[in-house]
């Protein structure tokens, strides 16, 4: 998409995705230090999930609209467990797997 110089489509994807993430995860986390999804490793995990979703789905308006629905299913409380989701490659891998399972895309 980037090679096709389709900046508007890239902007629309990122906006729809992160608006859903903000609405259903980031805005609900009261203590930012207590949840790994609002950390650097959490952001990296969210970008990896986005990449996997884009590679496995047709990119169209329906996909962008589904972001809001699927992220409403995410149990953000799950990501308080820093032993299960440490700030490491292992933690990122576990976060990506759990997020993909929860959003079921």
N, CA, C and O atoms as a MOPAC input file, in Angstrom:
PM7 MOZYME 1SCF
protein

 N      0.82200 1    -1.18100 1     0.00000 1
 C      0.00000 1     0.00000 1     0.00000 1
 C      0.87200 1     1.25200 1     0.00000 1
 O      0.58100 1     2.21100 1    -0.71400 1
 N      1.92900 1     1.24700 1     0.79100 1
 C      2.83200 1     2.39500 1     0.83700 1
 C      3.50700 1     2.58200 1    -0.51700 1
 O      3.67000 1     3.70700 1    -0.98900 1
 N      3.89400 1     1.47800 1    -1.13300 1
 C      4.55700 1     1.56800 1    -2.42300 1
 C      3.62200 1     2.12600 1    -3.48600 1
 O      4.07100 1     2.71200 1    -4.47100 1
 N      2.32200 1     1.94300 1    -3.28600 1
 C      1.34500 1     2.46600 1    -4.23500 1
 C      1.02900 1     3.93200 1    -3.94600 1
 O      0.16400 1     4.52700 1    -4.59000 1
 N      1.73500 1     4.50800 1    -2.97200 1
 C      1.53500 1     5.89300 1    -2.57800 1
 C      0.08800 1     6.17000 1    -2.16900 1
 O     -0.49300 1     7.19400 1    -2.52800 1
 N     -0.47200 1     5.23500 1    -1.41300 1
 C     -1.84000 1     5.37800 1    -0.96200 1
 C     -1.85800 1     5.83400 1     0.49600 1
 O     -2.31100 1     5.11100 1     1.38300 1
 N     -1.36000 1     7.04000 1     0.72200 1
 C     -1.24400 1     7.58400 1     2.07100 1
 C     -2.59600 1     7.69300 1     2.77000 1
 O     -2.67800 1     7.47800 1     3.97900 1
 N     -3.64200 1     8.02000 1     2.04500 1
 C     -4.96000 1     8.17900 1     2.64200 1
 C     -5.44600 1     6.84900 1     3.21400 1
 O     -6.00200 1     6.81800 1     4.31200 1
 N     -5.24600 1     5.75900 1     2.49100 1
 C     -5.66900 1     4.44200 1     2.98700 1
 C     -4.89300 1     4.06100 1     4.24400 1
 O     -5.46800 1     3.51600 1     5.18600 1
 N     -3.60600 1     4.34100 1     4.26300 1
 C     -2.78200 1     4.05400 1     5.43800 1
 C     -3.28800 1     4.86400 1     6.62400 1
 O     -3.42200 1     4.33500 1     7.72700 1
 N     -3.56700 1     6.13200 1     6.40400 1
 C     -4.09100 1     6.98400 1     7.47000 1
 C     -5.43000 1     6.45600 1     7.98500 1
 O     -5.65300 1     6.42600 1     9.19500 1
 N     -6.31700 1     6.04300 1     7.08900 1
 C     -7.63100 1     5.54200 1     7.49500 1
 C     -7.51200 1     4.25500 1     8.31200 1
 O     -8.23600 1     4.07200 1     9.29000 1
 N     -6.60800 1     3.37300 1     7.91800 1
 C     -6.40100 1     2.12400 1     8.65700 1
 C     -5.88500 1     2.41600 1    10.05600 1
 O     -6.43600 1     1.92300 1    11.04000 1
 N     -4.83200 1     3.21500 1    10.14700 1
 C     -4.25000 1     3.53000 1    11.45700 1
 C     -5.25100 1     4.26300 1    12.35200 1
 O     -5.33300 1     3.99300 1    13.55000 1
 N     -5.99900 1     5.17600 1    11.77400 1
 C     -6.98800 1     5.92700 1    12.55600 1
 C     -8.07300 1     5.00100 1    13.09400 1
 O     -8.38600 1     5.04300 1    14.28400 1
 N     -8.64900 1     4.16800 1    12.23400 1
 C     -9.72200 1     3.26500 1    12.67400 1
 C     -9.22000 1     2.28600 1    13.73200 1
 O     -9.90300 1     2.02700 1    14.72300 1
 N     -8.03700 1     1.75300 1    13.51900 1
 C     -7.46500 1     0.76600 1    14.43700 1
 C     -7.19200 1     1.38600 1    15.80400 1
 O     -7.62800 1     0.85800 1    16.82700 1
 N     -6.47600 1     2.49900 1    15.82100 1
 C     -6.09700 1     3.07200 1    17.10600 1
 C     -7.23900 1     3.82300 1    17.78300 1
 O     -7.19700 1     4.01400 1    18.99800 1
 N     -8.24500 1     4.25000 1    17.04900 1
 C     -9.44400 1     4.78400 1    17.70400 1
 C    -10.15000 1     3.66900 1    18.46600 1
 O    -10.62800 1     3.88400 1    19.57900 1
 N    -10.21800 1     2.48300 1    17.87400 1
 C    -10.82900 1     1.33500 1    18.55100 1
 C    -10.00200 1     0.92800 1    19.76800 1
 O    -10.55700 1     0.64200 1    20.82900 1
 N     -8.68700 1     0.90300 1    19.61900 1
 C     -7.80300 1     0.56800 1    20.74000 1
 C     -7.98400 1     1.58800 1    21.86500 1
 O     -8.09200 1     1.21100 1    23.03100 1
 N     -8.01600 1     2.84700 1    21.52700 1
 C     -8.18900 1     3.88800 1    22.54000 1
 C     -9.53700 1     3.75800 1    23.24200 1
 O     -9.61300 1     3.83000 1    24.46900 1
 N    -10.58500 1     3.56900 1    22.47300 1
 C    -11.93900 1     3.49700 1    23.02300 1
 C    -12.11100 1     2.30300 1    23.96200 1
 O    -12.71400 1     2.43300 1    25.02700 1
 N    -11.59000 1     1.15500 1    23.57400 1
 C    -11.86600 1    -0.07500 1    24.30800 1
 C    -10.75500 1    -0.53600 1    25.23800 1
 O    -10.95900 1    -1.44700 1    26.04100 1
 N     -9.57600 1     0.08400 1    25.13800 1
 C     -8.47100 1    -0.34900 1    26.00400 1
 C     -7.85400 1     0.83900 1    26.72100 1
 O     -8.02000 1     0.98900 1    27.93200 1
 N     -7.14600 1     1.68200 1    25.98800 1
 C     -6.35800 1     2.73300 1    26.62700 1
 C     -7.19700 1     3.64300 1    27.51500 1
 O     -6.76500 1     3.97600 1    28.61800 1
 N     -8.36900 1     4.05100 1    27.07500 1
 C     -9.18900 1     4.97900 1    27.87700 1
 C     -9.77000 1     4.32100 1    29.12200 1
 O    -10.19200 1     5.01600 1    30.04700 1
 N     -9.79700 1     3.00500 1    29.15900 1
 C    -10.36200 1     2.29000 1    30.30800 1
 C     -9.32500 1     1.93800 1    31.36500 1
 O     -9.67400 1     1.62500 1    32.50300 1
 N     -8.05900 1     1.98900 1    30.99500 1
 C     -7.00000 1     1.64100 1    31.94200 1
 C     -6.78500 1     2.83300 1    32.87300 1
 O     -6.33600 1     3.90000 1    32.45400 1
 N     -7.11300 1     2.62300 1    34.13700 1
 C     -7.00900 1     3.71800 1    35.11800 1
 C     -5.56800 1     3.95400 1    35.55500 1
 O     -5.10400 1     5.09400 1    35.60000 1
 N     -4.86900 1     2.87900 1    35.87500 1
 C     -3.48600 1     2.98500 1    36.33500 1
 C     -2.56900 1     2.54800 1    35.19000 1
 O     -2.38000 1     1.35600 1    34.95100 1
 N     -2.01400 1     3.51700 1    34.49900 1
 C     -1.20200 1     3.23100 1    33.31300 1
 C      0.02500 1     2.37700 1    33.62300 1
 O      0.52300 1     1.67000 1    32.74700 1
 N      0.51400 1     2.43500 1    34.85500 1
 C      1.69700 1     1.64800 1    35.20900 1
 C      1.33900 1     0.20000 1    35.50600 1
 O      2.21800 1    -0.63200 1    35.72600 1
 N      0.04400 1    -0.09700 1    35.51200 1
 C     -0.41700 1    -1.42200 1    35.91700 1
 C     -0.86500 1    -2.28900 1    34.73900 1
 O     -1.35100 1    -3.40000 1    34.95200 1
 N     -0.71300 1    -1.81100 1    33.50900 1
 C     -1.20400 1    -2.55900 1    32.36600 1
 C     -0.18900 1    -2.47400 1    31.22700 1
 O      0.18400 1    -1.38200 1    30.79900 1
 N      0.24900 1    -3.62000 1    30.74500 1
 C      1.30600 1    -3.64300 1    29.73500 1
 C      0.83800 1    -3.16100 1    28.36500 1
 O      1.67000 1    -2.81900 1    27.52500 1
 N     -0.46700 1    -3.12400 1    28.12000 1
 C     -0.94500 1    -2.65100 1    26.82200 1
 C     -0.71400 1    -1.15800 1    26.60900 1
 O     -0.78000 1    -0.68000 1    25.47700 1
 N     -0.44600 1    -0.42200 1    27.67600 1
 C     -0.16900 1     1.00700 1    27.53100 1
 C      1.32300 1     1.30100 1    27.64800 1
 O      1.72600 1     2.44900 1    27.83300 1
 N      2.12900 1     0.26500 1    27.53900 1
 C      3.58500 1     0.41500 1    27.60200 1
 C      4.17200 1     0.35100 1    26.19000 1
 O      3.45300 1     0.11300 1    25.21900 1
 N      5.46600 1     0.56500 1    26.09200 1
 C      6.13600 1     0.46700 1    24.78700 1
 C      5.95500 1    -0.91300 1    24.17100 1
 O      5.67200 1    -1.03400 1    22.97900 1
 N      6.11900 1    -1.95700 1    24.98800 1
 C      5.99300 1    -3.32100 1    24.46300 1
 C      4.54200 1    -3.59500 1    24.05200 1
 O      4.28600 1    -4.36100 1    23.12300 1
 N      3.60000 1    -2.96300 1    24.75300 1
 C      2.19400 1    -3.08500 1    24.37600 1
 C      1.91600 1    -2.44500 1    23.03000 1
 O      1.18800 1    -3.00000 1    22.20600 1
 N      2.49900 1    -1.27500 1    22.80900 1
 C      2.32200 1    -0.59900 1    21.51500 1
 C      2.93400 1    -1.42400 1    20.38900 1
 O      2.33800 1    -1.56200 1    19.32100 1
 N      4.11100 1    -1.96800 1    20.62500 1
 C      4.72800 1    -2.84200 1    19.62000 1
 C      3.84600 1    -4.04600 1    19.33200 1
 O      3.71200 1    -4.45900 1    18.17900 1
 N      3.24800 1    -4.61000 1    20.36700 1
 C      2.35100 1    -5.75900 1    20.19600 1
 C      1.13600 1    -5.37500 1    19.36500 1
 O      0.71700 1    -6.12800 1    18.48600 1
 N      0.57200 1    -4.21100 1    19.63900 1
 C     -0.59500 1    -3.75700 1    18.89200 1
 C     -0.26700 1    -3.54000 1    17.41300 1
 O     -1.08100 1    -3.85700 1    16.54500 1
 N      0.91200 1    -3.00600 1    17.12500 1
 C      1.31700 1    -2.85100 1    15.72400 1
 C      1.50800 1    -4.21800 1    15.05900 1
 O      1.14800 1    -4.39700 1    13.89500 1
 N      2.06700 1    -5.16900 1    15.78700 1
 C      2.24400 1    -6.50800 1    15.20600 1
 C      0.88900 1    -7.15900 1    14.93000 1
 O      0.70800 1    -7.80900 1    13.90000 1
 N     -0.05300 1    -6.98600 1    15.84000 1
 C     -1.40100 1    -7.51400 1    15.62600 1
 C     -2.01200 1    -6.87200 1    14.38700 1
 O     -2.60300 1    -7.56400 1    13.55800 1
 N     -1.87700 1    -5.56600 1    14.25600 1
 C     -2.41000 1    -4.87400 1    13.07700 1
 C     -1.80700 1    -5.45800 1    11.80400 1
 O     -2.52900 1    -5.71700 1    10.84200 1
 N     -0.50500 1    -5.66600 1    11.78900 1
 C      0.14100 1    -6.24000 1    10.61300 1
 C     -0.41300 1    -7.61200 1    10.26100 1
 O     -0.66100 1    -7.90800 1     9.09300 1
 N     -0.60500 1    -8.43900 1    11.26800 1
 C     -1.14000 1    -9.79100 1    11.02600 1
 C     -2.58500 1    -9.73000 1    10.52400 1
 O     -2.97400 1   -10.49500 1     9.64100 1
 N     -3.36700 1    -8.82600 1    11.08600 1
 C     -4.75400 1    -8.67100 1    10.65800 1
 C     -4.81100 1    -8.20700 1     9.20200 1
 O     -5.61500 1    -8.71300 1     8.41900 1
 N     -3.97300 1    -7.25900 1     8.84300 1
 C     -3.98100 1    -6.74600 1     7.47200 1
 C     -3.53200 1    -7.79600 1     6.47000 1
 O     -4.03300 1    -7.83700 1     5.34700 1
 N     -2.59900 1    -8.64000 1     6.86500 1
 C     -2.11900 1    -9.68600 1     5.95800 1
 C     -3.13100 1   -10.81700 1     5.77100 1
 O     -3.10800 1   -11.51000 1     4.75400 1
 N     -4.01200 1   -11.00300 1     6.74400 1
 C     -4.92800 1   -12.13600 1     6.67300 1
 C     -6.36800 1   -11.73800 1     6.32900 1
 O     -7.26100 1   -12.58500 1     6.34600 1
 N     -6.59700 1   -10.47900 1     6.02300 1
 C     -7.93700 1   -10.00200 1     5.68100 1
 C     -7.88000 1    -9.10600 1     4.46000 1
 O     -6.85800 1    -8.48300 1     4.17100 1
 N     -8.98600 1    -9.05300 1     3.75400 1
 C     -9.09900 1    -8.09600 1     2.65800 1
 C     -9.23700 1    -6.70400 1     3.27100 1
 O    -10.03700 1    -6.49900 1     4.18400 1
 N     -8.47400 1    -5.77200 1     2.77700 1
 C     -8.49400 1    -4.41500 1     3.33200 1
 C     -9.59300 1    -3.62500 1     2.62200 1
 O     -9.49600 1    -3.30200 1     1.43800 1
 N    -10.63900 1    -3.32800 1     3.38900 1
 C    -11.75700 1    -2.56400 1     2.84700 1
 C    -12.46900 1    -1.84700 1     3.99600 1
 O    -12.05500 1    -1.95800 1     5.15000 1
 N    -13.51000 1    -1.13000 1     3.68900 1
 C    -14.25200 1    -0.35800 1     4.69000 1
 C    -14.81700 1    -1.26000 1     5.78500 1
 O    -14.82300 1    -0.88100 1     6.95600 1
 N    -15.29400 1    -2.46000 1     5.41100 1
 C    -15.85000 1    -3.38400 1     6.40700 1
 C    -14.81400 1    -3.76100 1     7.46000 1
 O    -15.13100 1    -3.83800 1     8.64700 1
 N    -13.58500 1    -3.99300 1     7.03100 1
 C    -12.52400 1    -4.33700 1     7.97100 1
 C    -12.30400 1    -3.19500 1     8.95700 1
 O    -12.18800 1    -3.42300 1    10.16100 1
 N    -12.24700 1    -1.97800 1     8.45300 1
 C    -12.02300 1    -0.82300 1     9.31900 1
 C    -13.15500 1    -0.66700 1    10.33400 1
 O    -12.91600 1    -0.29900 1    11.48400 1
 N    -14.37100 1    -0.94300 1     9.91400 1
 C    -15.51100 1    -0.84200 1    10.82100 1
 C    -15.52000 1    -1.97400 1    11.84400 1
 O    -16.03400 1    -1.79800 1    12.94900 1
 N    -14.96400 1    -3.12000 1    11.49900 1
 C    -14.91100 1    -4.25700 1    12.42900 1
 C    -13.94300 1    -4.00700 1    13.58400 1
 O    -14.09900 1    -4.61300 1    14.64400 1
 N    -12.96400 1    -3.14600 1    13.41600 1
 C    -12.01000 1    -2.88200 1    14.49700 1
 C    -12.74200 1    -2.49600 1    15.78200 1
 O    -12.40500 1    -2.99100 1    16.85700 1
 N    -13.73100 1    -1.62500 1    15.68100 1
 C    -14.44400 1    -1.18900 1    16.87200 1
 C    -15.14400 1    -2.36300 1    17.55000 1
 O    -15.11100 1    -2.48000 1    18.77500 1
 N    -15.76400 1    -3.21300 1    16.78100 1
 C    -16.47800 1    -4.37100 1    17.33500 1
 C    -15.52700 1    -5.36100 1    17.97800 1
 O    -15.75900 1    -5.79600 1    19.10700 1
 N    -14.46700 1    -5.72300 1    17.28600 1
 C    -13.58400 1    -6.76800 1    17.82100 1
 C    -12.80100 1    -6.29100 1    19.03900 1
 O    -12.52000 1    -7.08600 1    19.93500 1
 N    -12.44700 1    -5.02500 1    19.08900 1
 C    -11.71800 1    -4.54400 1    20.26200 1
 C    -12.62700 1    -4.36100 1    21.47100 1
 O    -12.14100 1    -4.25700 1    22.59700 1
 N    -13.93900 1    -4.32100 1    21.25400 1
 C    -14.85400 1    -4.28100 1    22.39600 1
 C    -14.82500 1    -5.61000 1    23.14900 1
 O    -15.25900 1    -5.67600 1    24.29900 1
 N    -14.32200 1    -6.66100 1    22.51700 1
 C    -14.22100 1    -7.98400 1    23.14600 1
 C    -12.94700 1    -8.16700 1    23.96200 1
 O    -12.82500 1    -9.15200 1    24.69000 1
 N    -12.00700 1    -7.25100 1    23.86000 1
 C    -10.71800 1    -7.42400 1    24.53900 1
 C    -10.87400 1    -7.20200 1    26.04200 1
 O    -11.40200 1    -6.18300 1    26.48700 1
 N    -10.40700 1    -8.17300 1    26.80200 1
 C    -10.37500 1    -8.05600 1    28.25800 1
 C     -9.05000 1    -7.40200 1    28.63000 1
 O     -8.04600 1    -8.08300 1    28.83500 1
 N     -9.05900 1    -6.08100 1    28.71200 1
 C     -7.81300 1    -5.34900 1    28.97400 1
 C     -7.25300 1    -5.65900 1    30.35800 1
 O     -6.05800 1    -5.48000 1    30.59200 1
 N     -8.09700 1    -6.12100 1    31.27500 1
 C     -7.63000 1    -6.49500 1    32.61600 1
 C     -6.65200 1    -7.66500 1    32.55400 1
 O     -5.78700 1    -7.80500 1    33.41900 1
 N     -6.79000 1    -8.49500 1    31.54000 1
 C     -5.90100 1    -9.64300 1    31.34500 1
 C     -4.43800 1    -9.21500 1    31.27500 1
 O     -3.54200 1    -9.97500 1    31.64400 1
 N     -4.20700 1    -8.01300 1    30.80600 1
 C     -2.84600 1    -7.55800 1    30.53300 1
 C     -2.20600 1    -6.81500 1    31.71600 1
 O     -1.24700 1    -6.06100 1    31.55200 1
 N     -2.75900 1    -7.04600 1    32.89900 1
 C     -2.13500 1    -6.54200 1    34.12300 1
 C     -1.04900 1    -7.49600 1    34.61900 1
 O     -0.19400 1    -7.11700 1    35.42000 1
 N     -1.09100 1    -8.72000 1    34.14000 1
 C     -0.18300 1    -9.75800 1    34.61100 1
 C      1.19600 1    -9.58400 1    33.98200 1
 O      1.44200 1   -10.03800 1    32.86500 1
 N      2.08200 1    -8.92800 1    34.70400 1
 C      3.41700 1    -8.64300 1    34.16500 1
 C      4.32800 1    -9.86200 1    34.17900 1
 O      5.38300 1    -9.84900 1    33.54400 1
 N      3.94200 1   -10.90500 1    34.88700 1
 C      4.70600 1   -12.15600 1    34.82500 1
 C      4.39100 1   -12.88600 1    33.53100 1
 O      5.27900 1   -13.46100 1    32.90200 1
 N      3.13200 1   -12.86000 1    33.13900 1
 C      2.71300 1   -13.50100 1    31.89100 1
 C      3.11300 1   -12.66100 1    30.67600 1
 O      3.41500 1   -13.19600 1    29.60900 1
 N      3.10800 1   -11.33100 1    30.85800 1
 C      3.42200 1   -10.39800 1    29.76900 1
 C      4.54800 1    -9.45500 1    30.18100 1
 O      4.31800 1    -8.25800 1    30.35300 1
 N      5.75800 1    -9.97800 1    30.34000 1
 C      6.87700 1    -9.10500 1    30.72100 1
 C      7.28100 1    -8.19500 1    29.55400 1
 O      6.93700 1    -8.45400 1    28.40100 1
 N      8.00300 1    -7.14500 1    29.87100 1
 C      8.49100 1    -6.20600 1    28.85700 1
 C      9.70000 1    -6.82200 1    28.15500 1
 O     10.84300 1    -6.41600 1    28.36400 1
 N      9.41100 1    -7.80300 1    27.32500 1
 C     10.46000 1    -8.54100 1    26.61800 1
 C      9.86700 1    -9.11700 1    25.34300 1
 O      8.66700 1    -9.00500 1    25.09400 1
 N     10.72100 1    -9.73000 1    24.54600 1
 C     10.24600 1   -10.38900 1    23.33200 1
 C      9.25300 1   -11.49200 1    23.67900 1
 O      8.24600 1   -11.67300 1    22.99400 1
 N      9.54400 1   -12.21800 1    24.73500 1
 C      8.63800 1   -13.28500 1    25.18200 1
 C      7.27200 1   -12.70000 1    25.56300 1
 O      6.23200 1   -13.25700 1    25.21100 1
 N      7.28500 1   -11.58300 1    26.27600 1
 C      6.03800 1   -10.92900 1    26.66200 1
 C      5.27100 1   -10.41300 1    25.46600 1
 O      4.04700 1   -10.53400 1    25.40600 1
 N      5.98100 1    -9.83900 1    24.51500 1
 C      5.33800 1    -9.32600 1    23.30000 1
 C      4.69100 1   -10.46000 1    22.52500 1
 O      3.56400 1   -10.32800 1    22.04800 1
 N      5.39700 1   -11.56600 1    22.40100 1
 C      4.86000 1   -12.72900 1    21.69300 1
 C      3.58900 1   -13.23200 1    22.37000 1
 O      2.61100 1   -13.56600 1    21.70100 1
 N      3.60900 1   -13.28300 1    23.69800 1
 C      2.43500 1   -13.72700 1    24.45000 1
 C      1.27400 1   -12.74000 1    24.29200 1
 O      0.12400 1   -13.15600 1    24.15600 1
 N      1.57300 1   -11.43200 1    24.31000 1
 C      0.53400 1   -10.41700 1    24.14400 1
 C     -0.10900 1   -10.50200 1    22.76000 1
 O     -1.33100 1   -10.43000 1    22.62500 1
 N      0.72100 1   -10.65500 1    21.74800 1
 C      0.19900 1   -10.74900 1    20.38100 1
 C     -0.72000 1   -11.96000 1    20.25700 1
 O     -1.81400 1   -11.85800 1    19.70200 1
 N     -0.27800 1   -13.09900 1    20.77100 1
 C     -1.08900 1   -14.32100 1    20.69300 1
 C     -2.42100 1   -14.13200 1    21.41900 1
 O     -3.46700 1   -14.52400 1    20.90200 1
 N     -2.38900 1   -13.53700 1    22.60500 1
 C     -3.61900 1   -13.34000 1    23.38400 1
 C     -4.54100 1   -12.32900 1    22.70900 1
 O     -5.75400 1   -12.53900 1    22.66200 1
 N     -3.99200 1   -11.25100 1    22.19400 1
 C     -4.82000 1   -10.26800 1    21.49900 1
 C     -5.47100 1   -10.87300 1    20.25900 1
 O     -6.66000 1   -10.66300 1    20.01800 1
 N     -4.70700 1   -11.61600 1    19.47900 1
 C     -5.28000 1   -12.24600 1    18.28100 1
 C     -6.38900 1   -13.22200 1    18.65800 1
 O     -7.40200 1   -13.31500 1    17.96500 1
 N     -6.19700 1   -13.94400 1    19.75000 1
 C     -7.23800 1   -14.85500 1    20.21900 1
 C     -8.48600 1   -14.08900 1    20.62900 1
 O     -9.60100 1   -14.48000 1    20.28300 1
 N     -8.30100 1   -12.99600 1    21.36700 1
 C     -9.45400 1   -12.23300 1    21.85500 1
 C    -10.20600 1   -11.49500 1    20.75100 1
 O    -11.43300 1   -11.40600 1    20.79400 1
 N     -9.48700 1   -10.96900 1    19.76800 1
 C    -10.19300 1   -10.24200 1    18.70800 1
 C    -10.69900 1   -11.18100 1    17.61600 1
 O    -11.56700 1   -10.80600 1    16.82800 1
 N    -10.16500 1   -12.38800 1    17.56900 1
 C    -10.63500 1   -13.43100 1    16.63900 1
 C    -10.72900 1   -12.93100 1    15.20300 1
 O    -11.77800 1   -13.03100 1    14.56500 1
 N     -9.63000 1   -12.39700 1    14.70700 1
 C     -9.60900 1   -11.94100 1    13.32100 1
 C     -8.64300 1   -12.80600 1    12.54400 1
 O     -8.46100 1   -12.60300 1    11.34300 1

